[in-house]
Amino acid sequence: MKEMGRKAPIFAAAALALLGSFCVAVRIPKGTGGKAAAVAAGFILPAGNTDEFFRQEEEDGTGIPEPPSSVPQSAPTSSVSQKVSSRVSPSSAPSASSKSSSVVLNNKVLEVSAANGGTQVGNFWVKNATEKHKSVDFAKELTQATGIKIAKDSKAPQVLIYHTHTTESYDCTARTTDLTKTVCAVGDKIAEQLETAGIGVVHDKTVHDYPAYDGSYDRSLATMQKNLKQYPSIKVTLDIHRDAMHRDDGTMLKTTAVVGGKKAAQVMILSGCDDDGTLGFPNWEYNLRLALRIQNQLAKDAPGLARPLDFCARRYNENVTKGSLLIEIGTDANTLDEAKYSGTLVGQSLAKVLQGLT
């Protein structure tokens, strides 16, 4: 996601400490209290709704029809090579030893747990951000067929993992071309768990947002279509991102949960729909059903890990298959280790869901 953090005003250290203690005791209050300057990370505020914080939405993947973007000055950086395991790994992507460029953020961090908000469905939450689909019965959709059938004991890849914003990174670094420090490292963890469960994976690390950011979704769409053509066995496509949640004073929101005694970056699944028939997004209900199953499994396996599922009137290339979803793993304020741990947890729960679709 694009970062819009502005330089934070300077606050006295004593005032910050006092305010931090106050917030921990009574939760972030609504209104001006909720937007007050925060404290350095090191603790988790009580679980709650984080709507008082500004969250930057995608600006080039909203699903609103736009003219085709111009051809980028240089083609996306390809990073795909086939391995015997059916997993695809980088071959020509920038490596840790390669010269890389990074954008480092230097803001205050507020650590919270965004556990609820929207509609409760069993033991998890869904935020319905649509206008014309407010009547969707999420509990009923959870029980409906997904339209996906996973082949058992198949060596052919059945899941595609890719990254529209390949350079999104962590540790208060907005972006870097060192893919070992980006969402690609998280995708590796998801892929590892799926492969352990016997589900073949293509992890395509093609860079779509560098050197040009605009048009990233057009380029990642081409990557999706290329892989679906090359591997017709693929049933599920996952666009793995990391979020960015900033207050207008520049404070960065870090969403975390403790799972198995270890801190993890919270995750959020985005499932889009066609709210008014203009997005060219038929059969979006199938994507939602898969998203609900994953959300439900995460709630069972790792309570508190998942933020409310975001059901929105956007496309994000999810119209390509009945099993296409976008998943945010942490924010730019989370550590890479927290995000990678979440990737492992998501991969484990996802494997269970897919194994139930045979």
N, C-alpha and C positions, 0 to 999 in steps of 0.2 A: 504493500500500500504506500501511497505517497505520504511523506511526512510534512506536516505544516507547523512544526514547533517553532515558536518565536522565542527570542531571547528572554529568559525569565527575569523578573525584577529581583533585586537583591534584598534578601530578608536576613534579619539578625539570627544568628545560630540559636540563641536562647528562645526566640519566638518560635522557631521551627520545632524545636524539641518540645516546647509546651503544647503547640498545636497538634503535634504527632501523638502525644500522650492522650490529649483530649479526644482525638478521632478514634483511637483504639478503644477508648472507654465507651463511647456512645455511638459509634458508627458514623459514617459521613453524613452529615445533615443535608437536607434539601436546600435549594436556593443558594444564597451567597456563601453559607457555611460550607456547602459541598464543593464550591469552586475556590475555596481559600487555598493558599499555597500549602504544599504538602511537605512531607519529610523524606529523608533518605530511606531507601529500602532496608529491610533487615527484619521485618515482621510482616504479618499478614493481617489486614483489617478484617473484621467480621464479614461473613458472606453477605452479599446484598446486590441490589440493582445498581449498575454503573452508568445509568442513562445521563447522570448529571455531567458526565465527562464527554468531551468532544471526541468523536471517532471519525477519522478521515475515510470516506468511502472511495471505492475505485472510481477513477475518472475516465477510464477508457474501456471499461467492460461492463457498463451499466445495463446493457441490453437494449438501450434506445437505438433504433436504427440510425446508422450514420453512413455517409459515403465511404467507399473503400479507401483505406489509408494509402498514401503514396508509398512506393517501393522504398524501403530503407536504403541508406547509402551503402550499407554492407549487409550481407546476409546474416541470419542468426548463426551464432557459433554452435556448430554441431558437436555433440558429445556422446555419440551412441556407438556401441559396438556389441555384437552378439556374444554371449557366453553360453557354454554348454548347459548351464543351469536354467536357461531361459530368461535370466535376468539380464537387463541391458545396463551397462555401466559406462562411465566416461572414457573416452579415448583421446580426444583432442581438446577437452575443456581446459581452461586455465588451472594449473595445479598450485599447491601451496608454495612450491619453489619458483613459480612463475611470477613475474612482476605483476602486481595487482593494484587496482585503484579502489579506495574506500572513502565513504562519507561518514565521518564520525559525529555523533550527536553529543552535546555537552549540556544536558539538562538535569533538573531534579527528577527523582523517581518516587512514585507512590505505589506501594505494593498492596494489592487487594485480591479478594476472591469474588469473582462475578458469578454467583451461583444461581440466581433466580431472575425472573422477569418474564412477563408475558403470560402464557397459558400453561398451567401445569398438566402434564399428561403422565399419569402414574407417578414415577419417581424422577421425572425430568421435566424440562421447561422448553417451550417453543415461543419465539417472538414472531407474531404475524405482522409483518410490515407491509402487507398488501392493502389495497383499497377495495377491491371487488371480490376477494376470496376470504372474507372474514368468517364465513360460515363453514370453512373446511373443518371436518371432524378429524382431528389428528389421531385420536385413539382408534377410530375406525380405520383410518388409512394405515396405521401400524399393522393391522391384521390382514391387509389386502396383499395380493400377489405383486411381486416386484417386477415381473417380466424378465428376470435374470435367472439363468440356469448355469451353475458352475459344474464343469465336468470333473469327476473324481479321478484321481490318479492320472491326470493328464500332464504331460511335459510341456505342452504348448502354453505360452503366456496368456493369462486371462485377466490381468490387471495392468493398466498403464498408469504409471506415476510420472507426472511432468510438472513444470513450474512456469507459469506465465511470467512471473517476476522472479527470475532465477537468481538475481543478485541480492534479494532481500536477506538481511543478516540480523545478528543479535548483539548482545553486550553493548547496547547504546550506539551501535554502528548501523547506519541506515542501510547501506549497500556496500558490497564488495565483490570484486570479480574473482576472489579466492573462493571457489565453490566448496571448499572443505569447511567454510565458516558460514554457509548460507542454508537456506531451506533444502538444498540438495542433500546436506548431511542428515537432515531429518527424514527426507525421503528414503535414504539408505536404510534407516532404522525400520521404517514401515515395511520396506521391501524384504528385509531380513526375516521379519516375523511371518510374513506371508509365505515366503519360501520354506521356512521351517515347517509350516503347516501344509506344505505340498502344493501351494498355489503359485503357478508361474507368473513372473512379473517382468515387465519392461519398464525400466527406470530411465527415462530420457532426460538428460541434463542440458539439452540445447538451451542456450542463452537467448532470451527473447526481449529483454529490457535494456540491453547494452550493446552498442553505444547509444541507441535511441530508446526512450521509454514509450513515447506515443506509438500506438500501433502494436503494443505487446500482445494483445488478444488476437489480432489478426495473424500474427506470426505463430502464436501457440496453437491456433486453430489449424494452421498448415501442418504443424508437428503432429497434432492429434490425427488428422486425416492420413498423414503418411504412415503412422504406426498402425492405424486401423486397417489400412490397405495391405501393409506388409504382414500383419498378424491378425487375420480375421477372427481368431479365437478369442480376442480381447472382449470382455463383457463389461468391465468397469474401468472408468477413467477418473483419476483423482488429480486435481490441480492443487498442489500443496503450496500455501503461502504462509507468511507470518503477518500479523496485524500491526497497526500503529494507532495508539490511543493517546492523544495529547490534549491537555487543557490549553486554553488560549494564552496562558502565561508561560507555556513551554513545558510544564510538568508532564512527564511521561508516566503512563499508567502501565504497571506491570502486573499481569494477572497470573496468580499461582495457586496451586493446590498441593496438599501433602498426600501422597499416595504411597503406601507401604513404607512410611517413615521417611520418605525422600521427597524433596520439593520438585514439582513438575510445572511446566508452563501450561496454563489452561488452553483448551482448544475450542474452536467454534466451527460448526458445519454450516455452510450456506447452501440452501436449496432454493433455486429460483422458480418462477412461474411466469406465464403470460397473462398479465392482469387485464389487458384490454384487446388482445388479439393482434397486436402490432409487432410482436417480437419474433414471430416465426418459431415458436417453442411449443410444439404439440406434445402430448403425452408427458407433461411435466409431473403428473401425479406419480409416475413410476419412480422418478428421481427422488421425489419427496418420501416415498415409501422406503426406499433404501436408506435415505438419510435418517428417518425415524428409527429404523432398526439399529443403525449404528449408534445413534444417540442413546437408545434404550440399553444397548449392550454396554456402552461406556458407563452409564449410570450404575449398572450392576457390578462391573469389574473394577471401576475406579471412581467411586463417588466423589463429586466435586471437581473432577477433571474437566468436564465439558461445560462451557458457557451455554446459555440457551441457544437452541438451534435457530438460525436466522432464516425464516421463510419470507422471501422478498420477491418483488416484481422486477427481477433482473435475469439476465441470461448467462453470462460468464462462460459461454461455449458449452453449457450444460444441455443444450438442445441437440447435441450431436448423437448421444446415445441415451438409453433409458437408465443407464447406470453412471451418469457423469455428475460429479460433485466437486465443490471447492471447499477445502478445509484450511482454516487458519490455525497454525500452531504457534501459540505465544504471541508476544509483541516484540518490538525492537528493544524493549527494556529488559526482556528476559535474557538469561544467560544461554549460551549454546548448549551447555550440558542439560539445562532444564528442558530445552526444546527437544533435544535428542531423546531424553528419557520419555517425553510425551509421545514421540514418534514410535518408540517401542510399545508403549501402552496402547496407542491407537492401532498399531499393527496387530497386536494380540486380539483386541476386541473385533477388529475388522475381519480377521481370519475366522473367528467363531461365526460371525454373521454370514460370511460367504460359504462356509462349510454347511450351513443350514439351508443353502439355496441349491443343493444338488438334486 
